[in-house]
Amino acid sequence: MPRARPAGGSRSSRMAARVAAPVVFLVAVIALIGIVVNSGVLGGGGDATPGSAATATQSGGGAQTKTKKYVVHEGDSLSSIADRFGTTTTRLMELNPDLNGTTVVVGQRIVVPAKQ
């Protein structure tokens, strides 16, 4: 008596499904890693963004201030960052008009005065 084939499609379609699932998963993981790295969540542990150079920024009074990018770390607050760079939270908010109040998020990149 011939053996009955299990329901669920041909052997080739089952093989394709077995190969496709890990490939799709791998592509998703690679995309997620790219997003996380580009967002700055994973990066250097230093104060400034790696490779960032100090730039001159014009303040409201006409004087120029050298600035650099800073990546917010766990435990940072706007006031602790201001203390670290010898400035005020008001000045940091002027340098970063896109800040939402005084809230900063881990991995966020903000402009700070360069230490002189």
Secondary structure, DSSP 8 states (H G I E B T S, - for coil): ------SSS-HHHHHHHHHHHHHHHHHHHHHHHHHHHHHTSSS--SSB-TT---EEEE-TTS-EEEEEEEE--TT--HHHHHHHTT--HHHHHHH-TT-BTTB--TT-EEEEE---
